[in-house]
């Protein structure tokens, strides 16, 4: 089975069959005075989440460029709140994220949540109330900041100020400025 529609339909049927009603807990927001815009953490961990879905380790097909994956607030595609600077995997297959968040409300969110298009999935223990759906491959659609994570391990783990330009970058800029001055001098000598 591969389609998103089939997965959702199967999940709804399992919820109904076993009387399951997933419910997320709202986590506390970061202090409103905390204006550090760089957030790092776990976007998704290979555990069964509140919706009874488990993404296997390394399950996500990542975009070629991290910034091609939108960073949203609460999965609202009208609320792009920054840009994803890096996506990578931990040794255990958790999806790690580093993002520059421009929206002040979004900076306070304590967790991440992924939206993905499943490419390959299967049902486990479908006849039991402890069922879950395992996704072995999925295309990452977007990542959101949220106060109500479905995956309890998908948390913001650190907040940082923007990094100042490092010395190498500063030296390159200074060298470029010197070359521009030298080129301008050569042009003036030829004129």
DAVEN-V217610 format. One line per field, one symbol per residue. psi: psi as a letter, one per 40 degrees, with the letter a starting at -180 (. if undefined). burial: + if it has 24 or more other C-alpha atoms within 12 Angstrom, else -. A space follows every 10 residues. Layout:
psi: ???
burial: ???
//
This chain:
psi: hdiddddddd dddddddefh ghhiihiiii heehehehhi ahdhigihad efhhhihfdh hiidhdeehi hihffheegh eaihdhhiii deeihiihih hdhddddeie iihihihhdh iihhfdeief iihhhehihh dihiiiegid heegihdihi ihhihidddd dddddddddd dddddddddd .
burial: ------+--+ +--++----- ---------+ -----+++++ ++++++++++ ++++++++++ ++---+--++ +++++----+ +++++++++- ---+++++++ +++-++++++ ++++++++++ +++------- ++++++++++ ++++++++++ ++++++-++- ---------- ---------- ---------- -
//
